Amino acid sequence: ASPEFWWMNNGATIICSSATINGKEFVLDDVQVVNGLQTSYTIFEVLRK
């Protein structure tokens, strides 16, 4: 990702049917991205490499 990624995006908004905290981990069920697809796609592409 470009160095500007963190400054030029506005994050992502997700919804889920339930959420719990398990230690240092969030467990989310039935997650849907409702805003932030470009951000999500960029993160996916970086992690895929």
C-alpha positions as CSV (number, residue, x, y, z in Angstrom):
1,A,0.0,0.0,0.0
2,S,1.1,3.5,-0.6
3,P,2.4,5.6,2.3
4,E,-0.7,7.8,1.9
5,F,-3.1,4.9,2.6
6,W,-3.6,5.7,6.3
7,W,-4.1,9.4,5.7
8,M,-6.3,9.2,2.6
9,N,-9.0,6.6,3.6
10,N,-11.9,7.1,5.9
11,G,-12.0,3.6,7.4
12,A,-14.6,0.9,7.1
13,T,-18.0,0.3,8.7
14,I,-19.2,-3.2,9.3
15,I,-22.3,-4.7,10.9
16,C,-22.7,-8.1,12.5
17,S,-25.4,-10.1,14.2
18,S,-23.4,-10.6,17.4
19,A,-20.0,-9.7,18.8
20,T,-18.0,-11.1,21.7
21,I,-14.6,-10.5,23.1
22,N,-12.4,-13.6,23.6
23,G,-9.2,-12.5,25.3
24,K,-7.5,-10.1,22.8
25,E,-9.8,-11.2,20.0
26,F,-13.1,-9.9,18.8
27,V,-15.5,-12.7,17.5
28,L,-18.0,-11.3,15.0
29,D,-20.9,-13.3,13.5
30,D,-22.5,-12.7,10.1
31,V,-20.2,-9.7,9.2
32,Q,-21.1,-7.4,6.4
33,V,-19.1,-4.4,5.1
34,V,-21.6,-1.6,4.6
35,N,-19.0,1.1,3.9
36,G,-15.3,1.0,3.2
37,L,-15.1,-1.5,0.4
38,Q,-12.1,0.3,-1.1
39,T,-10.3,0.2,2.2
40,S,-11.2,-3.5,2.7
41,Y,-10.0,-4.4,-0.8
42,T,-6.7,-2.6,-0.3
43,I,-6.0,-4.4,3.0
44,F,-6.9,-7.7,1.3
45,E,-4.5,-7.0,-1.6
46,V,-1.6,-6.1,0.8
47,L,-2.2,-9.3,2.9
48,R,-2.4,-11.4,-0.2
49,K,1.1,-10.6,-1.3
